[in-house]
Amino acid sequence: MPLPLADIDKRPVIFLDSLGARTEAGEVYLLVKSPLIIDLFRSFNALYVLTSNVVQYRSYDEMVSVLANTGRALIAQNLHPNWVTPWDTDSTLEKEVEAWHAGCNDRTPTSFLIITTPERSKQLGHILMDYTVAFDGPVFNEVNYMAACRVLHSQTTFEPFNADWY
């Protein structure tokens, strides 16, 4: 499991555990359409990893197509070389993230952020919760964005957090 401060020379990883959610009116909102998800890439030069919850047995090419068709080619272009978390029938979100770090990492920790739904965040232990932003409602909003920036900032620099930078 990664240490609280990761190798600051490595690109951070953003685990996307959901591509969308339903609004109260029943409309589907695609999480990846939020410009704030893209802003995380721009702010931190992050790479994206998709969880099995998102991939749902799709191939790499299929996922790239899905992302491109939803207007998020930038995410597709910046998928980590190990772009998907390992999955088995007994896995939880926490097990998937831990397995990814165990199997896809060199010996130095990688800074990371998990973006998920409130329901899926309940699968995480207290340590991984510190690295998680559960978007509240169907929109990854400004509050979620600032929380995500705090998580990534705390792992990538020794500078005090300044919200004006993001």
DSSP file (Angstrom, degrees, kcal/mol; ACC not computed):
  #  RESIDUE AA STRUCTURE BP1 BP2  ACC     N-H-->O    O-->H-N    N-H-->O    O-->H-N    TCO  KAPPA ALPHA  PHI   PSI    X-CA   Y-CA   Z-CA
    1    1 A M              0   0    0      0, 0.0    97,-0.1     0, 0.0    98,-0.0   0.000 360.0 360.0 360.0 141.1    0.0    0.0    0.0
    2    2 A P        -     0   0    0      0, 0.0     4,-0.1     0, 0.0   109,-0.0  -0.177 360.0-117.6 -62.7 153.2    1.3    3.5   -0.8
    3    3 A L        -     0   0    0      2,-0.2     3,-0.0     1,-0.1   107,-0.0  -0.449  32.6-100.7 -83.6 163.8    2.8    5.7    1.8
    4    4 A P  S    S+     0   0    0      0, 0.0     2,-0.6     0, 0.0    -1,-0.1   0.852 115.4  43.3 -56.5 -36.0    1.3    9.0    2.7
    5    5 A L  S    S-     0   0    0    151,-0.1    -2,-0.2   106,-0.1   150,-0.1  -0.952  82.8-163.3-114.1 118.2    3.9   10.9    0.6
    6    6 A A        -     0   0    0    149,-0.7     2,-0.6    -2,-0.6   104,-0.2  -0.252  41.8 -65.9 -89.8 178.0    4.5    9.3   -2.7
    7    7 A D    >   -     0   0    0    102,-1.8     3,-1.6     1,-0.2   104,-0.4  -0.548  44.9-155.0 -64.4 112.7    7.4    9.8   -5.2
    8    8 A I  T 3  S+     0   0    0     -2,-0.6    -1,-0.2     1,-0.3   102,-0.0   0.592  88.5  63.9 -74.2  -7.6    6.8   13.4   -6.2
    9    9 A D  T 3  S+     0   0    0      2,-0.1     2,-0.3     0, 0.0    -1,-0.3   0.543  89.6  82.6 -89.3  -7.1    8.6   12.7   -9.5
   10   10 A K  S <  S-     0   0    0     -3,-1.6   101,-0.2    99,-0.2    -4,-0.1  -0.703  89.6-106.1 -97.2 149.7    6.0   10.2  -10.7
   11   11 A R        -     0   0    0     -2,-0.3    35,-0.1     1,-0.1    34,-0.1  -0.533  40.1-116.0 -71.3 135.3    2.7   11.2  -12.3
   12   12 A P        -     0   0    0      0, 0.0    35,-2.7     0, 0.0     2,-0.4  -0.257  24.2-131.6 -67.7 160.9   -0.3   10.8  -10.0
   13   13 A V  E     -ab  47 112A   0     98,-2.3   100,-1.9    33,-0.2     2,-0.6  -0.946  10.1-157.5-118.0 135.3   -3.0    8.3  -10.7
   14   14 A I  E     -ab  48 113A   0     33,-2.9    35,-2.5    -2,-0.4     2,-0.7  -0.956  10.7-150.6-112.4 115.0   -6.7    9.0  -10.6
   15   15 A F  E     -ab  49 114A   0     98,-3.4   100,-3.1    -2,-0.6     2,-0.7  -0.761   8.3-157.6 -83.5 116.8   -8.9    5.9  -10.2
   16   16 A L  E     +ab  50 115A   0     33,-2.8    35,-1.9    -2,-0.7    38,-0.3  -0.870  18.1 172.4 -96.7 114.7  -12.2    6.5  -11.9
   17   17 A D        +     0   0    0     98,-2.7     2,-0.3    -2,-0.7    99,-0.2   0.401  65.3  33.6-103.1   0.4  -14.8    4.2  -10.3
   18   18 A S        -     0   0    0     97,-0.3    -1,-0.2    98,-0.1    36,-0.1  -0.970  48.7-166.9-155.0 138.0  -17.8    5.6  -12.0
   19   19 A L  S    S-     0   0    0     -2,-0.3    12,-1.8     1,-0.2    13,-1.0   0.528  77.4 -13.2 -97.9  -9.0  -18.6    7.1  -15.4
   20   20 A G  E     -E   30   0B   0     10,-0.3     2,-0.3    11,-0.2    10,-0.2  -0.993  51.5-148.1-173.7 177.3  -22.0    8.4  -14.3
   21   21 A A  E     -E   29   0B   0      8,-2.0     8,-3.1    -2,-0.3     2,-0.4  -0.948  29.7-102.7-152.8 166.8  -24.9    8.6  -12.0
   22   22 A R  E     -E   28   0B   0     -2,-0.3     6,-0.2     6,-0.2     2,-0.1  -0.806  28.3-137.1 -98.6 139.0  -28.6    9.1  -12.1
   23   23 A T    >   -     0   0    0      4,-3.0     3,-2.0    -2,-0.4   114,-0.0  -0.380  35.0 -99.7 -80.8 170.6  -30.2   12.4  -11.2
   24   24 A E  T 3  S+     0   0    0      1,-0.3    -1,-0.1     2,-0.1    -2,-0.0   0.795 126.4  58.0 -61.7 -27.2  -33.3   12.4   -9.1
   25   25 A A  T 3  S-     0   0    0      2,-0.1    -1,-0.3     1,-0.0     3,-0.1   0.461 122.5-108.0 -81.7  -0.9  -35.3   13.0  -12.3
   26   26 A G  S <  S+     0   0    0     -3,-2.0     2,-0.2     1,-0.3    -2,-0.1   0.453  73.0 139.9  90.5   0.0  -33.8    9.7  -13.7
   27   27 A E        -     0   0    0      1,-0.1    -4,-3.0    -5,-0.1     2,-0.5  -0.502  52.6-124.7 -76.5 146.6  -31.5   11.4  -16.2
   28   28 A V  E     -E   22   0B   0     -6,-0.2     2,-0.5    -2,-0.2    -6,-0.2  -0.816  22.5-164.6 -93.3 127.7  -28.0    9.9  -16.5
   29   29 A Y  E     -E   21   0B   0     -8,-3.1    -8,-2.0    -2,-0.5     2,-0.7  -0.955  17.1-134.6-110.0 125.1  -25.2   12.3  -16.0
   30   30 A L  E >   -E   20   0B   0     -2,-0.5     3,-1.6   -10,-0.2     4,-0.4  -0.703   6.7-154.2 -82.9 118.5  -21.8   11.2  -17.2
   31   31 A L  G >  S+     0   0    0    -12,-1.8     3,-2.2    -2,-0.7     6,-0.3   0.890  93.6  60.6 -56.3 -41.7  -19.2   11.9  -14.6
   32   32 A V  G 3  S+     0   0    0    -13,-1.0    -1,-0.3     1,-0.3     6,-0.1   0.665  92.4  67.7 -67.1 -12.1  -16.5   12.0  -17.2
   33   33 A K  G <  S+     0   0    0     -3,-1.6    -1,-0.3   -14,-0.3    -2,-0.2   0.637  73.9 107.0 -78.6 -12.7  -18.3   14.9  -18.9
   34   34 A S    X>  -     0   0    0     -3,-2.2     3,-1.3    -4,-0.4     4,-0.9  -0.510  68.4-145.9 -65.9 123.9  -17.5   17.1  -15.9
   35   35 A P  H 3> S+     0   0    0      0, 0.0     4,-2.1     0, 0.0    -1,-0.2   0.745  95.7  69.5 -62.9 -20.0  -14.8   19.6  -17.0
   36   36 A L  H 3> S+     0   0    0    104,-0.3     4,-1.5     2,-0.2     5,-0.1   0.807  91.2  57.7 -69.9 -28.2  -13.5   19.3  -13.4
   37   37 A I  H <> S+     0   0    0     -3,-1.3     4,-1.0    -6,-0.3    -1,-0.2   0.910 109.7  45.5 -64.4 -41.1  -12.3   15.8  -14.1
   38   38 A I  H  X S+     0   0    0     -4,-0.9     4,-2.1     1,-0.2     3,-0.3   0.872 106.3  59.6 -68.6 -37.6  -10.3   17.1  -17.0
   39   39 A D  H  X S+     0   0    0     -4,-2.1     4,-2.8     1,-0.2    -1,-0.2   0.831  97.9  59.7 -61.9 -31.5   -9.0   20.0  -14.8
   40   40 A L  H  X S+     0   0    0     -4,-1.5     4,-2.0     2,-0.2     6,-0.4   0.903 105.6  48.8 -61.7 -39.6   -7.5   17.4  -12.4
   41   41 A F  H  X S+     0   0    0     -4,-1.0     4,-2.5    -3,-0.3     5,-0.4   0.948 113.4  46.3 -62.3 -47.6   -5.4   16.2  -15.3
   42   42 A R  H  < S+     0   0    0     -4,-2.1    -2,-0.2     1,-0.2    -1,-0.2   0.875 115.4  46.1 -64.6 -37.9   -4.3   19.7  -16.2
   43   43 A S  H  < S+     0   0    0     -4,-2.8    -1,-0.2    -5,-0.2    -2,-0.2   0.836 130.7  18.8 -73.9 -33.1   -3.5   20.6  -12.6
   44   44 A F  H  < S-     0   0    0     -4,-2.0    -2,-0.2    -5,-0.2    -3,-0.2   0.412  92.4-123.3-122.4   0.2   -1.6   17.5  -11.8
   45   45 A N     <  +     0   0    0     -4,-2.5    -4,-0.2    -5,-0.2    -3,-0.2   0.920  54.5 178.0  53.4  45.1   -0.5   15.9  -15.1
   46   46 A A        -     0   0    0     -5,-0.4     2,-0.3    -6,-0.4   -33,-0.2  -0.331  28.6-137.6 -82.1 158.6   -2.3   12.8  -13.8
   47   47 A L  E     -a   13   0A   0    -35,-2.7   -33,-2.9    -3,-0.1     2,-0.4  -0.833  22.2-127.0-107.6 153.6   -2.9    9.5  -15.5
   48   48 A Y  E     -ac  14  79A   0     30,-2.5    32,-2.9    -2,-0.3     2,-0.4  -0.825  18.6-171.3-107.2 141.8   -6.3    7.7  -15.3
   49   49 A V  E     -a   15   0A   0    -35,-2.5   -33,-2.8    -2,-0.4     2,-0.4  -0.999  15.3-146.3-125.8 132.1   -7.0    4.1  -14.2
   50   50 A L  E     -ac  16  84A   0     33,-3.2    35,-1.9    -2,-0.4   -33,-0.2  -0.790  12.2-134.8 -98.7 140.2  -10.5    2.7  -14.6
   51   51 A T    >>  -     0   0    0    -35,-1.9     4,-2.4    -2,-0.4     3,-1.2  -0.450  28.7-105.8 -86.6 166.4  -11.9    0.2  -12.1
   52   52 A S  H 3> S+     0   0    0      1,-0.3     4,-2.3    34,-0.2     5,-0.1   0.775 119.2  68.3 -63.1 -24.5  -13.7   -3.0  -13.1
   53   53 A N  H 34 S+     0   0    0      1,-0.2    -1,-0.3     2,-0.2   -36,-0.1   0.850 110.6  33.7 -59.9 -35.1  -16.9   -1.2  -12.1
   54   54 A V  H <4 S+     0   0    0     -3,-1.2    -2,-0.2   -38,-0.3    -1,-0.2   0.886 119.3  49.0 -85.7 -46.1  -16.4    1.1  -15.1
   55   55 A V  H >< S-     0   0    0     -4,-2.4     3,-1.4     2,-0.1    -3,-0.2   0.903  74.9-172.8 -67.5 -43.3  -14.8   -1.3  -17.6
   56   56 A Q  T 3< S-     0   0    0     -4,-2.3    -3,-0.1     1,-0.3    -4,-0.1   0.912  75.5 -47.7  46.5  55.4  -17.3   -4.1  -17.2
   57   57 A Y  T 3  S+     0   0    0      1,-0.2    -1,-0.3    -5,-0.1     2,-0.2   0.594 100.5 143.7  68.2  14.7  -15.3   -6.6  -19.3
   58   58 A R    <   -     0   0    0     -3,-1.4    -1,-0.2     1,-0.1     2,-0.1  -0.542  49.3-118.0 -81.7 152.0  -14.7   -4.1  -22.1
   59   59 A S     >  -     0   0    0     -2,-0.2     4,-2.4     1,-0.1     5,-0.2  -0.306  29.7-101.6 -78.6 169.9  -11.4   -4.2  -24.0
   60   60 A Y  H  > S+     0   0    0      1,-0.2     4,-2.6     2,-0.2     5,-0.2   0.932 123.8  50.1 -57.0 -48.1   -9.0   -1.3  -24.0
   61   61 A D  H  > S+     0   0    0      1,-0.2     4,-2.1     2,-0.2    -1,-0.2   0.885 109.7  50.9 -62.3 -39.2  -10.1   -0.3  -27.5
   62   62 A E  H  > S+     0   0    0      2,-0.2     4,-2.5     1,-0.2    -1,-0.2   0.909 111.3  48.0 -64.0 -42.0  -13.8   -0.4  -26.5
   63   63 A M  H  X S+     0   0    0     -4,-2.4     4,-2.7     2,-0.2     5,-0.2   0.900 109.8  51.7 -67.5 -39.8  -13.1    1.8  -23.5
   64   64 A V  H  X S+     0   0    0     -4,-2.6     4,-2.6     1,-0.2    -1,-0.2   0.915 111.3  48.9 -60.9 -41.5  -11.2    4.3  -25.5
   65   65 A S  H  X S+     0   0    0     -4,-2.1     4,-2.7    -5,-0.2    -2,-0.2   0.913 110.4  50.1 -63.7 -44.2  -14.1    4.4  -27.9
   66   66 A V  H  X S+     0   0    0     -4,-2.5     4,-1.2     2,-0.2    -2,-0.2   0.934 113.6  45.8 -59.9 -46.9  -16.6    4.9  -25.1
   67   67 A L  H  <>S+     0   0    0     -4,-2.7     5,-2.8     1,-0.2     3,-0.4   0.917 114.0  47.8 -64.1 -43.6  -14.5    7.8  -23.6
   68   68 A A  H ><5S+     0   0    0     -4,-2.6     3,-1.4     1,-0.2     5,-0.3   0.898 110.1  52.8 -64.3 -39.8  -14.0    9.4  -27.0
   69   69 A N  H 3<5S+     0   0    0     -4,-2.7    -1,-0.2     1,-0.3    -2,-0.2   0.711 106.6  53.4 -70.4 -20.0  -17.7    9.1  -27.8
   70   70 A T  T 3<5S-     0   0    0     -4,-1.2    -1,-0.3    -3,-0.4    -2,-0.2   0.268 124.4-102.3 -96.6  11.3  -18.6   10.9  -24.5
   71   71 A G  T < 5S+     0   0    0     -3,-1.4    -3,-0.2    -5,-0.1     3,-0.2   0.706  92.9 111.6  81.9  19.6  -16.4   13.8  -25.4
   72   72 A R    >>< +     0   0    0     -5,-2.8     4,-1.6    -6,-0.2     3,-0.6  -0.352  19.0 140.5-124.1  53.9  -13.5   12.7  -23.1
   73   73 A A  H 3>  +     0   0    0     -5,-0.3     4,-2.7     1,-0.2     5,-0.2   0.808  69.6  66.7 -62.3 -29.2  -10.7   11.8  -25.5
   74   74 A L  H 3> S+     0   0    0      2,-0.2     4,-0.8     1,-0.2    -1,-0.2   0.881 101.5  47.2 -61.8 -37.7   -8.3   13.5  -23.1
   75   75 A I  H X4 S+     0   0    0     -3,-0.6     3,-0.9     2,-0.2   -27,-0.3   0.939 112.0  50.2 -66.0 -46.1   -9.0   10.8  -20.5
   76   76 A A  H >< S+     0   0    0     -4,-1.6     3,-0.9     1,-0.3    -2,-0.2   0.870 110.0  50.8 -59.8 -37.5   -8.6    8.1  -23.1
   77   77 A Q  H 3< S+     0   0    0     -4,-2.7    -1,-0.3     1,-0.2    -2,-0.2   0.679 112.6  47.5 -74.0 -17.3   -5.3    9.6  -24.3
   78   78 A N  T << S+     0   0    0     -3,-0.9   -30,-2.5    -4,-0.8     2,-0.3  -0.085  75.0 138.1-119.5  34.0   -4.0    9.7  -20.7
   79   79 A L  E <   -c   48   0A   0     -3,-0.9   -30,-0.2   -32,-0.2     4,-0.1  -0.590  60.9-108.1 -73.7 140.9   -4.8    6.2  -19.4
   80   80 A H  E     -     0   0A   0    -32,-2.9     3,-0.4    -2,-0.3    -1,-0.1  -0.329  28.2-111.7 -61.6 149.4   -2.1    4.6  -17.4
   81   81 A P  E    S+     0   0A   0      0, 0.0     2,-1.0     0, 0.0    -1,-0.1   0.867 125.4  48.7 -53.1 -35.1   -0.2    1.8  -19.1
   82   82 A N  E    S+     0   0A   0      1,-0.1    -2,-0.2    22,-0.1    22,-0.1  -0.689  83.9 169.6 -99.4  75.9   -1.9   -0.4  -16.5
   83   83 A W  E     +     0   0A   0     -2,-1.0   -33,-3.2    -3,-0.4     2,-0.4   0.496  49.3  49.8 -76.7 -10.2   -5.2    1.2  -17.3
   84   84 A V  E    S-c   50   0A   0    -35,-0.2   -33,-0.2    -3,-0.1     3,-0.1  -0.975  79.2-117.5-134.4 145.6   -7.6   -1.1  -15.4
   85   85 A T        -     0   0    0    -35,-1.9    12,-0.1    -2,-0.4    11,-0.1  -0.493  39.9-102.2 -75.6 148.7   -7.7   -2.5  -11.9
   86   86 A P        -     0   0    0      0, 0.0     2,-0.4     0, 0.0   -34,-0.2  -0.381  44.8-165.6 -65.5 150.9   -7.4   -6.3  -11.4
   87   87 A W        +     0   0    0    -36,-0.1     2,-0.3    12,-0.1    -3,-0.0  -0.999  19.8 168.2-142.7 141.9  -10.8   -7.9  -10.7
   88   88 A D    >   -     0   0    0     -2,-0.4     3,-1.9     4,-0.1     8,-0.1  -0.915  52.1 -93.9-140.7 173.6  -12.1  -11.2   -9.4
   89   89 A T  T 3  S+     0   0    0     -2,-0.3    -2,-0.0     1,-0.3     0, 0.0   0.744 123.1  45.3 -63.6 -23.9  -15.5  -12.2   -8.2
   90   90 A D  T 3  S+     0   0    0      2,-0.0    -1,-0.3     5,-0.0     2,-0.1   0.341  88.5 121.2 -98.4   6.6  -14.8  -11.5   -4.6
   91   91 A S    <   -     0   0    0     -3,-1.9     2,-0.2     4,-0.1    -4,-0.0  -0.381  41.0-165.8 -79.9 150.1  -13.1   -8.2   -5.1
   92   92 A T     >  -     0   0    0     -2,-0.1     4,-2.4    31,-0.1     5,-0.2  -0.696  42.8 -95.5-115.1 173.5  -14.2   -4.9   -3.6
   93   93 A L  H  > S+     0   0    0     -2,-0.2     4,-2.4     1,-0.2     5,-0.2   0.916 126.6  51.6 -57.5 -43.2  -13.1   -1.4   -4.6
   94   94 A E  H  > S+     0   0    0     29,-0.4     4,-2.5     1,-0.2    -1,-0.2   0.928 110.0  48.0 -61.4 -44.8  -10.5   -1.5   -1.8
   95   95 A K  H  > S+     0   0    0      1,-0.2     4,-2.6     2,-0.2    -1,-0.2   0.879 110.8  52.2 -63.7 -37.2   -9.1   -4.9   -2.9
   96   96 A E  H  X S+     0   0    0     -4,-2.4     4,-2.3     2,-0.2    -1,-0.2   0.932 111.3  45.4 -65.0 -45.5   -9.0   -3.7   -6.5
   97   97 A V  H  X S+     0   0    0     -4,-2.4     4,-2.3     2,-0.2    -2,-0.2   0.921 115.1  47.7 -65.0 -43.6   -7.0   -0.5   -5.7
   98   98 A E  H  X S+     0   0    0     -4,-2.5     4,-2.3    -5,-0.2    -1,-0.2   0.904 112.0  50.0 -63.6 -40.9   -4.6   -2.5   -3.4
   99   99 A A  H  X S+     0   0    0     -4,-2.6     4,-2.4    -5,-0.2     5,-0.2   0.881 109.0  52.4 -66.1 -37.3   -4.1   -5.2   -6.1
  100  100 A W  H  X S+     0   0    0     -4,-2.3     4,-2.6     2,-0.2    -2,-0.2   0.946 111.6  45.6 -63.0 -46.8   -3.4   -2.5   -8.7
  101  101 A H  H  X S+     0   0    0     -4,-2.3     4,-0.6     1,-0.2    -2,-0.2   0.890 115.1  48.1 -62.9 -38.5   -0.7   -0.9   -6.5
  102  102 A A  H  < S+     0   0    0     -4,-2.3    -1,-0.2    -5,-0.2    -2,-0.2   0.871 123.8  29.7 -70.2 -36.4    0.7   -4.4   -5.6
  103  103 A G  H  < S+     0   0    0     -4,-2.4    -2,-0.2    -5,-0.2    -1,-0.2   0.672 124.1  40.0-100.3 -18.0    0.9   -5.6   -9.2
  104  104 A C  H  < S+     0   0    0     -4,-2.6     2,-0.3    -5,-0.2    -3,-0.2   0.266  95.7  87.5-118.0  11.2    1.4   -2.5  -11.3
  105  105 A N     <  -     0   0    0     -4,-0.6     2,-0.1    -5,-0.2    -4,-0.0  -0.821  64.8-135.9-113.1 147.2    3.8   -0.4   -9.4
  106  106 A D        -     0   0    0     -2,-0.3     4,-0.1     2,-0.3    -1,-0.1  -0.125  57.3 -75.0 -79.0-164.0    7.5   -0.3   -9.2
  107  107 A R  S    S+     0   0    0     -2,-0.1    -1,-0.0     2,-0.1    -2,-0.0   0.521 111.4  79.7 -78.8  -3.6    9.0   -0.2   -5.8
  108  108 A T  S    S-     0   0    0      1,-0.1    -2,-0.3  -101,-0.0  -102,-0.1  -0.852  87.2-106.9-105.7 142.0    8.2    3.5   -5.2
  109  109 A P        -     0   0    0      0, 0.0  -102,-1.8     0, 0.0     2,-0.5  -0.244  25.6-141.6 -64.6 150.6    4.7    4.7   -4.2
  110  110 A T        -     0   0    0   -104,-0.2     2,-0.1    -4,-0.1  -102,-0.1  -0.948  17.6-122.5-111.7 131.1    2.5    6.5   -6.6
  111  111 A S        +     0   0    0     -2,-0.5   -98,-2.3  -104,-0.4     2,-0.3  -0.468  44.3 173.9 -69.2 146.9    0.3    9.4   -5.5
  112  112 A F  E     -b   13   0A   0   -100,-0.2     2,-0.3    39,-0.1   -98,-0.2  -0.971  30.0-155.7-154.6 164.9   -3.3    8.7   -6.2
  113  113 A L  E     -b   14   0A   0   -100,-1.9   -98,-3.4    -2,-0.3     2,-0.5  -0.989  13.4-147.5-142.1 140.9   -6.9    9.7   -5.9
  114  114 A I  E     -bd  15 132A   0     17,-2.6    19,-2.9    -2,-0.3     2,-0.6  -0.963   9.7-166.5-112.0 124.2  -10.1    7.6   -6.0
  115  115 A I  E     +bd  16 133A   0   -100,-3.1   -98,-2.7    -2,-0.5   -97,-0.3  -0.954  31.1 135.7-110.7 120.0  -13.2    9.1   -7.5
  116  116 A T  E     - d   0 134A   0     17,-1.9    19,-1.9    -2,-0.6   -98,-0.1  -0.827  53.3 -80.7-148.8-177.9  -16.3    7.1   -6.7
  117  117 A T     >  -     0   0    0     -2,-0.3     4,-2.1    17,-0.2     5,-0.2  -0.535  42.8-110.7 -88.1 160.3  -19.9    7.2   -5.6
  118  118 A P  H  > S+     0   0    0      0, 0.0     4,-0.8     0, 0.0    -1,-0.1   0.878 118.6  54.1 -58.5 -36.6  -20.9    7.4   -1.9
  119  119 A E  H >4 S+     0   0    0      1,-0.2     3,-0.7     2,-0.2     4,-0.2   0.934 111.4  42.8 -64.2 -46.1  -22.2    3.9   -2.1
  120  120 A R  H >4 S+     0   0    0      1,-0.2     3,-1.8     2,-0.2    -1,-0.2   0.797 103.5  66.5 -71.8 -27.8  -18.9    2.4   -3.4
  121  121 A S  H >< S+     0   0    0     -4,-2.1     3,-1.8     1,-0.3    -1,-0.2   0.763  86.4  71.3 -65.7 -21.8  -16.8    4.5   -1.0
  122  122 A K  T << S+     0   0    0     -4,-0.8    -1,-0.3    -3,-0.7    -2,-0.2   0.657  87.0  66.0 -66.8 -14.3  -18.3    2.5    1.8
  123  123 A Q  T <  S+     0   0    0     -3,-1.8   -29,-0.4    -4,-0.2     2,-0.3   0.502  87.3  92.1 -81.5  -4.8  -16.2   -0.5    0.6
  124  124 A L  S <  S-     0   0    0     -3,-1.8     2,-0.0    -4,-0.1     8,-0.0  -0.696  73.4-128.7 -97.6 142.6  -13.1    1.4    1.5
  125  125 A G     >  -     0   0    0     -2,-0.3     4,-1.8     1,-0.1    -1,-0.1  -0.230  39.5 -92.0 -75.3 174.4  -11.2    1.2    4.8
  126  126 A H  H  > S+     0   0    0      1,-0.2     4,-0.7     2,-0.2    -1,-0.1   0.798 122.7  54.9 -63.4 -29.7  -10.2    4.3    6.7
  127  127 A I  H >4 S+     0   0    0      1,-0.2     3,-1.0     2,-0.2     4,-0.3   0.959 111.2  42.3 -69.8 -49.5   -6.8    4.6    5.1
  128  128 A L  H >4 S+     0   0    0      1,-0.2     3,-1.6     2,-0.2    -2,-0.2   0.775 102.6  69.4 -69.1 -24.2   -8.1    4.6    1.5
  129  129 A M  H >< S+     0   0    0     -4,-1.8     3,-1.5     1,-0.3    -1,-0.2   0.828  90.4  62.4 -61.0 -29.8  -10.9    6.9    2.5
  130  130 A D  T << S+     0   0    0     -3,-1.0    -1,-0.3    -4,-0.7    -2,-0.2   0.691 106.7  44.9 -67.3 -17.1   -8.3    9.6    3.0
  131  131 A Y  T <  S+     0   0    0     -3,-1.6   -17,-2.6    -4,-0.3     2,-0.4   0.102 101.6  94.2-110.0  18.9   -7.5    9.3   -0.7
  132  132 A T  E <   -d  114   0A   0     -3,-1.5     2,-0.5   -19,-0.2   -17,-0.2  -0.890  49.1-167.7-122.2 142.4  -11.1    9.3   -1.9
  133  133 A V  E     -d  115   0A   0    -19,-2.9   -17,-1.9    -2,-0.4     2,-0.7  -0.981  11.1-161.5-123.3 117.4  -13.6   11.8   -3.2
  134  134 A A  E     -d  116   0A   0     -2,-0.5   -17,-0.2   -19,-0.2     2,-0.2  -0.876  23.1-129.9 -97.2 113.8  -17.1   10.5   -3.3
  135  135 A F        -     0   0    0    -19,-1.9     2,-0.8    -2,-0.7     5,-0.1  -0.446  16.9-134.6 -69.3 133.0  -19.0   12.8   -5.6
  136  136 A D        -     0   0    0      3,-0.2     3,-0.4    -2,-0.2     5,-0.1  -0.776  69.0 -13.2 -94.5 111.9  -22.2   14.0   -4.0
  137  137 A G  S    S-     0   0    0     -2,-0.8  -114,-0.1     1,-0.2     4,-0.0  -0.429 109.5 -50.5  89.7-171.6  -25.1   13.8   -6.4
  138  138 A P  S    S+     0   0    0      0, 0.0     2,-0.5     0, 0.0  -117,-0.2   0.523 116.3  74.0 -79.8  -4.1  -24.8   13.3  -10.1
  139  139 A V  S    S-     0   0    0     -3,-0.4     2,-1.1  -119,-0.1    -3,-0.2  -0.932  72.4-139.3-118.8 130.1  -22.3   16.1  -10.6
  140  140 A F        -     0   0    0     -2,-0.5  -104,-0.3  -109,-0.2  -103,-0.1  -0.762  48.3-173.3 -78.4 102.8  -18.6   16.2   -9.8
  141  141 A N     >  -     0   0    0     -2,-1.1     4,-2.6    -5,-0.1     5,-0.1  -0.178  38.8 -85.4-101.6-174.1  -18.8   19.7   -8.5
  142  142 A E  H  > S+     0   0    0      1,-0.2     4,-2.5     2,-0.2     5,-0.2   0.857 125.6  52.5 -60.6 -38.3  -16.5   22.5   -7.3
  143  143 A V  H  > S+     0   0    0      2,-0.2     4,-2.1     1,-0.2    -1,-0.2   0.931 111.7  46.1 -64.7 -45.0  -16.5   21.2   -3.7
  144  144 A N  H  > S+     0   0    0      1,-0.2     4,-2.5     2,-0.2    -2,-0.2   0.907 111.4  53.6 -62.1 -41.1  -15.5   17.7   -4.9
  145  145 A Y  H  X S+     0   0    0     -4,-2.6     4,-2.6     1,-0.2    -2,-0.2   0.924 109.0  46.9 -60.8 -46.3  -12.9   19.2   -7.2
  146  146 A M  H  X S+     0   0    0     -4,-2.5     4,-2.3     1,-0.2    -1,-0.2   0.885 111.7  51.6 -65.5 -37.5  -11.2   21.2   -4.3
  147  147 A A  H  X S+     0   0    0     -4,-2.1     4,-2.0     2,-0.2    -1,-0.2   0.914 110.7  48.9 -62.9 -41.7  -11.3   18.0   -2.1
  148  148 A A  H  X S+     0   0    0     -4,-2.5     4,-2.5     1,-0.2     5,-0.3   0.907 109.5  51.9 -64.3 -42.0   -9.6   16.1   -5.0
  149  149 A C  H  X S+     0   0    0     -4,-2.6     4,-3.1     1,-0.2     5,-0.2   0.902 108.2  51.9 -61.1 -40.9   -7.0   18.8   -5.3
  150  150 A R  H  X S+     0   0    0     -4,-2.3     4,-2.4     2,-0.2    -1,-0.2   0.919 109.8  49.3 -60.5 -44.2   -6.2   18.6   -1.6
  151  151 A V  H  X S+     0   0    0     -4,-2.0     4,-0.7     2,-0.2    -2,-0.2   0.950 117.8  38.7 -62.2 -49.7   -5.7   14.9   -1.8
  152  152 A L  H >X S+     0   0    0     -4,-2.5     4,-1.1     1,-0.2     3,-0.9   0.908 115.0  53.2 -69.5 -41.1   -3.4   15.0   -4.7
  153  153 A H  H >X S+     0   0    0     -4,-3.1     4,-1.3    -5,-0.3     3,-0.7   0.904 103.5  57.3 -59.6 -42.4   -1.6   18.2   -3.6
  154  154 A S  H 3< S+     0   0    0     -4,-2.4    -1,-0.2     1,-0.2    -2,-0.2   0.741 112.8  41.4 -63.2 -21.9   -0.9   16.6   -0.2
  155  155 A Q  H << S+     0   0    0     -3,-0.9  -149,-0.7    -4,-0.7    -1,-0.2   0.596 115.7  47.0 -99.5 -13.2    0.9   13.7   -1.9
  156  156 A T  H << S+     0   0    0     -4,-1.1     2,-0.3    -3,-0.7    -2,-0.2   0.515 113.4  23.0-111.6  -5.9    2.8   15.6   -4.6
  157  157 A T     <  -     0   0    0     -4,-1.3    -1,-0.1    -5,-0.1     0, 0.0  -0.989  53.9-137.6-154.8 160.7    4.4   18.6   -2.8
  158  158 A F  S    S+     0   0    0     -2,-0.3     3,-0.1    -3,-0.1    -1,-0.1   0.469  73.7 110.6 -95.4  -5.2    5.6   19.8    0.6
  159  159 A E  S    S-     0   0    0     -6,-0.1    -2,-0.1     1,-0.1    -3,-0.1  -0.407  80.4-102.1 -68.2 143.5    4.1   23.3   -0.1
  160  160 A P        -     0   0    0      0, 0.0     2,-0.2     0, 0.0    -1,-0.1  -0.352  47.5 -94.0 -62.1 148.6    1.0   24.2    1.9
  161  161 A F        -     0   0    0     -3,-0.1     2,-0.4     2,-0.0     3,-0.1  -0.443  41.7-175.7 -68.6 133.6   -2.3   23.9    0.1
  162  162 A N    >   -     0   0    0     -2,-0.2     3,-2.0     1,-0.1     4,-0.4  -0.945  16.6-157.1-131.9 110.0   -3.5   27.1   -1.6
  163  163 A A  G >  S+     0   0    0     -2,-0.4     3,-1.2     1,-0.3    -1,-0.1   0.749  89.4  69.8 -60.3 -25.1   -6.9   26.8   -3.3
  164  164 A D  G 3  S+     0   0    0      1,-0.3    -1,-0.3     2,-0.2    -3,-0.0   0.710  87.6  65.8 -67.2 -19.0   -6.0   29.7   -5.6
  165  165 A W  G <         0   0    0     -3,-2.0    -1,-0.3     1,-0.2    -2,-0.2   0.757 360.0 360.0 -71.3 -23.2   -3.5   27.5   -7.4
  166  166 A Y    <         0   0    0     -3,-1.2    -1,-0.2    -4,-0.4    -2,-0.2   0.385 360.0 360.0-113.9 360.0   -6.3   25.3   -8.7
